[in-house]
Amino acid sequence: MSIDPDLAIGAELPAEEFSWTANDVQTFHLAVGAGGSPTDPRELRYLDDAKPKVLPTFATVAATFHEVEAPRVQFPGVDIDLAKVVHGSQGVTVSGPIPAAGQARTITRITDIWDKGSAAVIVQEKITTSLDGTELWRARSSIFARGEGGFGGERGPSNKAVLPERAPDAETSIAILPQQALMYRMCGDRNPLHSDPQFAAAAGFPNPILHGLCTYSMVCKAVTDTVLDGDVDAISSFDARFAGVVYPGETLACRIWLEGGRYLISVTVPARENAPALADVVLTTR
């Protein structure tokens, strides 16, 4: 087995220092759908040359934005074939608006490994601070490693966001461009699952799939534009579980409820009988 829970859980990776620019932010926003209406002032806020407004989900790519190699799933006690891995969940909590440019330091820790029988779920937390130690954001994610379960560990919690049994308060659709995954690769995720048809076929998919984090950010933007008038600074956190694959060229349906002071979101693919794309999607505001 390529996972040793005793070694992995609690392991802390070496700190990463990185920087980003307004140009990086603009590129990220274009890759997740900004600029579709190029004369809309709200869209142009995402693409301002000097100080673009920054989606909180930029936190998921900031440290690796300039990577040009395919990622490797290697941590202390963990060494897994990339073809076995899919993103399980992602959450970001920001301390305040993310600066349009800056320098920061991230510390990553493996917090849990859950045994799902046929697979293992590896949970990690990244805490990012400015170089003076001020916390900027926290990102918690899980990856689903097929064929790596059965080691006798706990199954882990099941945290579901229950959707209200009433009509949504708002709805929107998200059109995914045929080249969306190729655009998002420019944000530092060069996993061939999203660009190489042969690699995708070997992993069991008929075509390259969209990055889960691209779907995640596109939904965050669409919800922000729909219910917050594009006010990214109002967002405190955004969480989602990756519930199904999304292919470039598809359209997503987004239904939004305001419930208990937070937004609950359903994301499906209408062309595939409303197959789920993201689940347990929750956006909270300040």
TITOR-340152 format. One record per residue (C-alpha): residue number from 1; residue in one letter; y, x, z. Coordinates in Angstrom, 1 decimal. Layout:
     n   res        y        x        z
   NUM     A        Y        X        Z
...
end
This chain:
     n   res        y        x        z
     1     M      0.0      0.0      0.0
     2     S      3.5      1.3     -0.8
     3     I      5.1     -0.3      2.2
     4     D      4.9      1.0      5.7
     5     P      6.7     -1.5      8.0
     6     D      6.6      0.7     11.0
     7     L      8.5      3.4      9.2
     8     A     10.8      1.1      7.2
     9     I     12.1     -1.5      9.7
    10     G     15.2     -0.2     11.3
    11     A     15.5      2.7      8.9
    12     E     19.1      3.6      8.1
    13     L     19.9      5.2      4.7
    14     P     22.5      7.9      4.3
    15     A     26.0      6.7      4.2
    16     E     27.5      6.2      0.7
    17     E     31.1      6.9     -0.1
    18     F     32.6      5.3     -3.2
    19     S     35.8      4.1     -4.8
    20     W     36.8      1.4     -7.2
    21     T     39.8      0.6     -9.4
    22     A     41.5     -2.5    -10.7
    23     N     39.8     -1.7    -14.1
    24     D     36.4     -1.9    -12.4
    25     V     37.4     -5.3    -10.9
    26     Q     38.5     -6.6    -14.3
    27     T     35.3     -5.5    -16.0
    28     F     33.3     -7.2    -13.3
    29     H     35.2    -10.4    -13.7
    30     L     34.8    -10.4    -17.4
    31     A     31.0     -9.9    -17.0
    32     V     30.8    -13.0    -14.7
    33     G     32.8    -15.3    -17.0
    34     A     36.5    -14.8    -16.3
    35     G     38.8    -15.1    -19.3
    36     G     37.1    -18.0    -21.0
    37     S     40.4    -19.7    -21.2
    38     P     42.7    -16.7    -21.9
    39     T     46.0    -18.6    -21.5
    40     D     45.1    -20.2    -18.2
    41     P     47.2    -18.5    -15.4
    42     R     44.3    -19.1    -13.0
    43     E     41.9    -17.1    -15.2
    44     L     44.5    -14.4    -15.7
    45     R     44.7    -13.8    -11.9
    46     Y     41.2    -12.4    -12.2
    47     L     42.3    -10.0    -15.0
    48     D     45.7     -8.8    -13.8
    49     D     46.2     -5.1    -14.7
    50     A     47.8     -4.1    -11.4
    51     K     46.4     -6.3     -8.7
    52     P     43.7     -8.7     -9.8
    53     K     42.4    -11.2     -7.3
    54     V     38.9    -10.1     -6.3
    55     L     35.9    -12.4     -6.1
    56     P     34.1    -11.6     -2.8
    57     T     30.9    -11.1     -4.8
    58     F     32.4     -7.9     -6.2
    59     A     31.0     -6.5     -2.9
    60     T     27.5     -6.6     -4.4
    61     V     28.4     -4.1     -7.1
    62     A     31.3     -2.0     -5.7
    63     A     29.2      0.9     -4.4
    64     T     27.0      1.2     -7.5
    65     F     29.4      0.2    -10.2
    66     H     29.3      3.4    -12.2
    67     E     25.5      3.9    -12.0
    68     V     23.9      4.5    -15.4
    69     E     20.3      4.8    -14.4
    70     A     17.8      2.0    -13.7
    71     P     17.6      1.3     -9.9
    72     R     14.7      2.6     -7.9
    73     V     13.1      0.7     -5.0
    74     Q     12.7      3.6     -2.7
    75     F     13.6      3.6      1.0
    76     P     11.9      5.2      4.1
    77     G      8.5      3.6      4.1
    78     V      9.1      1.7      0.8
    79     D      8.2      2.8     -2.7
    80     I      7.6      0.0     -5.2
    81     D      7.3     -0.3     -8.9
    82     L     10.5     -1.9    -10.3
    83     A      8.6     -4.3    -12.5
    84     K      7.1     -5.9     -9.3
    85     V     10.5     -6.7     -7.8
    86     V     12.8     -9.6     -8.0
    87     H     15.9    -10.4     -6.0
    88     G     15.1    -12.9     -3.2
    89     S     18.5    -13.8     -1.6
    90     Q     22.0    -12.5     -1.3
    91     G     24.8    -13.1      1.1
    92     V     28.3    -11.6      1.4
    93     T     30.7    -12.0      4.3
    94     V     34.2    -10.6      3.8
    95     S     36.6     -9.6      6.6
    96     G     39.6    -10.4      4.4
    97     P     40.6    -10.3      0.7
    98     I     38.9     -7.3     -1.0
    99     P     41.6     -4.9     -2.2
   100     A     42.0     -4.5     -6.0
   101     A     41.4     -0.8     -5.6
   102     G     40.2      1.4     -2.7
   103     Q     37.8      3.8     -1.1
   104     A     35.0      2.8      1.2
   105     R     31.8      3.8      3.0
   106     T     28.6      1.8      3.1
   107     I     25.7      2.1      5.6
   108     T     22.4      0.4      4.6
   109     R     19.7     -0.6      7.1
   110     I     16.3     -2.2      6.6
   111     T     16.3     -5.1      9.1
   112     D     13.1     -6.9      8.4
   113     I      9.9     -6.9      6.2
   114     W      8.2    -10.3      6.0
   115     D      4.6    -10.8      4.8
   116     K      4.3    -13.8      2.4
   117     G      0.7    -13.1      1.6
   118     S      0.9    -12.4     -2.1
   119     A      4.2    -10.6     -1.7
   120     A      6.4     -8.8      0.8
   121     V     10.1     -9.6      1.4
   122     I     12.3     -6.7      2.3
   123     V     15.6     -7.5      4.0
   124     Q     18.5     -5.1      4.2
   125     E     22.0     -5.2      5.5
   126     K     24.9     -3.2      4.1
   127     I     28.1     -2.8      6.2
   128     T     31.0     -1.5      4.3
   129     T     34.2     -0.1      5.9
   130     S     37.3      1.6      4.7
   131     L     37.4      5.3      5.3
   132     D     39.4      4.7      8.5
   133     G     36.6      2.6      9.8
   134     T     38.0     -0.9      9.2
   135     E     35.2     -3.3      8.2
   136     L     35.7     -4.7      4.7
   137     W     32.5     -6.7      4.2
   138     R     28.8     -7.2      5.1
   139     A     26.2     -7.9      2.5
   140     R     22.7     -9.1      3.4
   141     S     20.0     -9.3      0.8
   142     S     16.3     -9.6      0.3
   143     I     14.0     -8.4     -2.4
   144     F     10.6    -10.0     -3.3
   145     A      7.9     -7.5     -4.0
   146     R      4.9     -9.1     -5.7
   147     G      1.5     -7.8     -4.8
   148     E      2.8     -6.0     -1.7
   149     G      2.0     -8.6      1.0
   150     G     -1.2     -9.1      3.1
   151     F     -0.4     -6.4      5.6
   152     G     -0.6     -8.7      8.6
   153     G      3.1     -9.1      9.3
   154     E      5.1    -12.2     10.2
   155     R      6.0    -14.6      7.5
   156     G      9.7    -14.8      8.5
   157     P     12.1    -17.7      9.0
   158     S     12.8    -20.5      6.6
   159     N     16.5    -21.3      6.5
   160     K     17.2    -24.1      4.1
   161     A     20.6    -25.8      3.4
   162     V     19.8    -29.5      3.2
   163     L     21.9    -31.2      0.5
   164     P     23.5    -34.6      1.3
   165     E     21.8    -37.8      0.0
   166     R     25.0    -38.9     -1.7
   167     A     26.9    -38.3     -4.9
   168     P     28.4    -34.8     -5.1
   169     D     32.1    -34.4     -4.3
   170     A     32.5    -32.2     -7.5
   171     E     30.5    -31.1    -10.5
   172     T     31.0    -28.3    -13.0
   173     S     28.9    -26.6    -15.7
   174     I     28.6    -22.9    -16.4
   175     A     27.9    -21.6    -19.9
   176     I     26.1    -18.3    -20.0
   177     L     26.8    -16.3    -23.1
   178     P     23.9    -14.8    -25.1
   179     Q     25.2    -11.3    -24.3
   180     Q     26.0    -12.1    -20.6
   181     A     23.2     -9.8    -19.2
   182     L     24.3     -6.9    -21.5
   183     M     27.9     -7.4    -20.3
   184     Y     26.8     -7.4    -16.6
   185     R     24.8     -4.2    -17.1
   186     M     28.2     -2.5    -17.3
   187     C     28.7     -3.3    -13.6
   188     G     26.0     -0.7    -12.7
   189     D     22.7     -2.6    -12.8
   190     R     20.7     -1.0    -15.6
   191     N     17.4     -2.6    -14.7
   192     P     15.6     -3.0    -18.1
   193     L     14.3     -6.4    -17.1
   194     H     17.7     -7.7    -18.3
   195     S     17.9     -5.8    -21.6
   196     D     14.5     -4.6    -22.8
   197     P     12.3     -7.3    -24.3
   198     Q      9.1     -5.2    -23.9
   199     F      9.8     -4.5    -20.3
   200     A     10.5     -8.1    -19.6
   201     A      7.2     -9.1    -21.3
   202     A      5.3     -6.6    -19.2
   203     A      6.9     -8.3    -16.1
   204     G      5.7    -11.7    -17.3
   205     F      8.9    -13.1    -18.9
   206     P      9.2    -14.2    -22.5
   207     N     12.7    -12.6    -22.8
   208     P     15.0    -10.5    -20.7
   209     I     16.5    -12.6    -17.9
   210     L     19.9    -12.7    -16.5
   211     H     20.6    -10.6    -13.4
   212     G     20.3    -12.8    -10.3
   213     L     23.5    -11.3     -9.0
   214     C     25.3    -12.3    -12.3
   215     T     24.2    -15.9    -11.7
   216     Y     25.3    -15.6     -8.1
   217     S     28.8    -14.4     -9.0
   218     M     29.2    -16.8    -11.9
   219     V     28.4    -19.7     -9.5
   220     C     30.8    -18.3     -6.9
   221     K     33.6    -18.2     -9.5
   222     A     32.9    -21.6    -10.8
   223     V     32.9    -23.2     -7.3
   224     T     36.0    -21.3     -6.4
   225     D     37.8    -22.5     -9.5
   226     T     36.5    -26.1     -9.1
   227     V     37.2    -26.8     -5.4
   228     L     39.6    -24.0     -4.3
   229     D     41.8    -23.8     -7.4
   230     G     40.7    -20.2     -7.9
   231     D     41.9    -19.1     -4.4
   232     V     39.4    -16.3     -3.8
   233     D     41.3    -15.2     -0.7
   234     A     40.2    -18.5      1.0
   235     I     36.5    -17.5      0.9
   236     S     34.8    -16.2      4.0
   237     S     31.2    -16.0      2.9
   238     F     28.9    -16.9      0.0
   239     D     25.1    -17.1      0.4
   240     A     22.3    -18.1     -2.0
   241     R     18.6    -17.8     -2.5
   242     F     17.3    -17.0     -6.0
   243     A     15.1    -20.0     -6.8
   244     G     14.3    -19.4    -10.5
   245     V     15.0    -17.4    -13.6
   246     V     18.0    -17.9    -15.8
   247     Y     18.1    -16.8    -19.5
   248     P     21.2    -15.7    -21.4
   249     G     22.4    -18.6    -23.6
   250     E     21.6    -21.3    -21.1
   251     T     24.0    -23.6    -19.3
   252     L     23.9    -24.2    -15.6
   253     A     24.8    -27.5    -13.8
   254     C     26.6    -27.1    -10.5
   255     R     26.9    -30.0     -8.0
   256     I     29.1    -29.4     -5.0
   257     W     29.3    -31.2     -1.6
   258     L     31.8    -30.6      1.2
   259     E     29.7    -31.1      4.3
   260     G     30.5    -30.0      7.9
   261     G     33.4    -27.8      6.8
   262     R     31.4    -25.8      4.2
   263     Y     30.5    -26.3      0.6
   264     L     26.8    -26.9     -0.3
   265     I     25.9    -26.3     -3.9
   266     S     23.0    -27.2     -6.2
   267     V     22.5    -25.0     -9.3
   268     T     20.0    -26.0    -12.0
   269     V     19.2    -25.6    -15.7
   270     P     19.4    -29.0    -17.3
   271     A     17.7    -27.9    -20.5
   272     R     14.6    -27.1    -18.5
   273     E     14.3    -30.4    -16.7
   274     N     16.8    -29.2    -14.1
   275     A     14.7    -26.2    -13.1
   276     P     16.4    -24.6    -10.0
   277     A     18.4    -21.4    -10.5
   278     L     19.9    -20.9     -7.1
   279     A     19.0    -22.7     -3.9
   280     D     20.4    -22.8     -0.3
   281     V     23.9    -22.0     -1.8
   282     V     26.6    -22.2      0.8
   283     L     30.3    -21.2      0.5
   284     T     32.4    -21.1      3.6
   285     T     36.2    -20.8      3.8
   286     R     38.5    -19.4      6.4
end
